Amino acid sequence: MRKLRIWLEDRLGTVPIFTFLRKKDVPQHKHSFLYYTGSSILLFLGIQIVTGIMLALYYQPTLKEANASVARIMTEVPLGWIIRSIHSWSSSFMIALVMIHLLGIMLTKAYRSPREATWMSGVFLLVISMLFGFTGYLLPWDDLSLSATKVGTDIPNIIPVVGAWVTKFLRGGEDVTGDTLTRFFIFHVCVLPLMIFLILAVHIFLVQKHGMSIPLEAERKKEKVKALPFWPNFVLRESVAWMVLLGVILTVAVILAPSLGPGADLMAPAPEGIKPEWYFLFLFQTLKIFPAKVFFVTGEALAVLAIFLVVAFLFFLPLIDTRSLEKKGKIITWLTYAFLFYAGAMTVWSLL
């Protein structure tokens, strides 16, 4: 075993990595709990990968077999129903943790120099995570997912010049058909995983390069913050958090397993009460509250423009809020609280 270890270390060059991890410290302060959200995101991403591969072994992304194959997974494949339920719930948990992680960074101002690129890659990861949810929503191919996808893919059509092309590209034609199902399956299992692995690798590298941030008060006063060794202390605490989260998701997956509607009928009218997943509800309600027309521009176009501006603002936030002007930091804090209130209110309104 010793010779094997020496051989592996010599070939793979792992000694510097383990040396770095043994020397790495994690700052301890009142916001330290945010560090655990990052590792928990990796946990749920791993669950998504494992359960997704297991589901893909039985899933058939065709117009005729998509819904029937999901039904077979839930009724005939041993423990197929719980695998599908864990896959569905881990997606929601992962997106929720990505949102909490980014909001925590916004409130603690950890996106400032030298961590601008770290924040920007994190915003990319949020967008990709939500795209995972959007593309996966269609795969069961029931009436609700078909109608919701029609509404979702029709939104880019509002964008001038390129909107119609984007909608047609997503659908594989003028309307949602079997071609759309095939494209969404390819996006879900090939394109988006490649993107998230690449950006996640960059994100983790940047986190290790620039280190973990400390509270602004301690940074200004140049106070010495207590540190916890990454190995084995912090890893042990992370493992406890992971075990708790595994217990929670398994419990939720058993008690609240997602149902499956009848196979989608392309000629049937849309069912009542169409709603997207919870993380899209505030955007869905935002589109609904805009008036039909504002002067010569449609309300939907203004809503889509507002959403794009918010995403652009988030992405370029480190370049807007710098260390030089502390007043900007307070404004960003209040804007964050305002956004949380708005998103919560719109979500509740949509549910009601």
Helices and strands as residue ranges (DSSP letters): H 2-12, H 15-23, E 25-27, H 33-56, H 66-75, H 80-108, H 116-138, H 143-154, G 155-158, H 163-171, H 178-186, I 187-191, H 192-210, H 216-221, E 227-229, I 230-234, H 235-255, G 278-280, H 281-289, E 293-294, E 297-298, H 299-315, H 317-320, H 326-351
